[in-house]
Amino acid sequence: MPDYEKMYFRLFRAAERAINILIEAQRECEEDYLSGTLPRLVELPRPEPEKPERE
C-alpha cells in the first residue's frame, strides 16, 4: 500500500521549492528594474490598417 503521507510531504516540499524559485526570480527582476540597469523600452508606431479596395 502506498505511503500517502510520504508522498504528500514529497510533493509539498517540491511545490515549496518551486515557489521559492519564483519568488527569488521576482526579487531579482524588481532589483534590476529599480536599479535602472534594464534597457529603456521604446514604443513602436503601429502600422495603419489597410483600407479595403472599392470596386
N, C-alpha and C positions, 0 to 999 in steps of 0.2 A: 504494500500500500504506500502511495506517495506521502512524503512528509510535507504537508501543506504549509506548516509553519516555516520550515526551512525555505521552501520555495517563495513564500510571501516575503520573507526578510531579504532574500537574494534580490528579488525584483524591486523591493523598496530601496535598497542600497544603490542599485543601478540607476533608478529614477532620481535619487538624490544626487548622485554624481553628475548625471546629465543636466539637472537643474543648476548645479554649481558651475558647470562649464558655461552654460548660457549666461548666468549672472556675471561671471568674470569677463566674458566677451563684451557684454553690455557696458560694464565699467570701463574697460579699455577703450571702447568706442566713444564713450562720454568724455573720457580724459583727452582723447585725440581731438574731439570737437571743441572742447573748452580751451585747449592749448593753442588752437588755431593752426595746427600743422596740416590740416586737410586742405586740398586744393579748393579754390573758390569755384562754386558751381555757376555756370553761365546758362541762362535760359535761351534756347534757340528759337528763332522765329518759326511759327507754324506755317506750313505751305497753304496757299489759297486753295479752297476746294474747287474742283473742276466743275465748270458750268456745263450742263447738258447742251448738246448741239440742237438748234432749231431746224426743222425741216422746211 
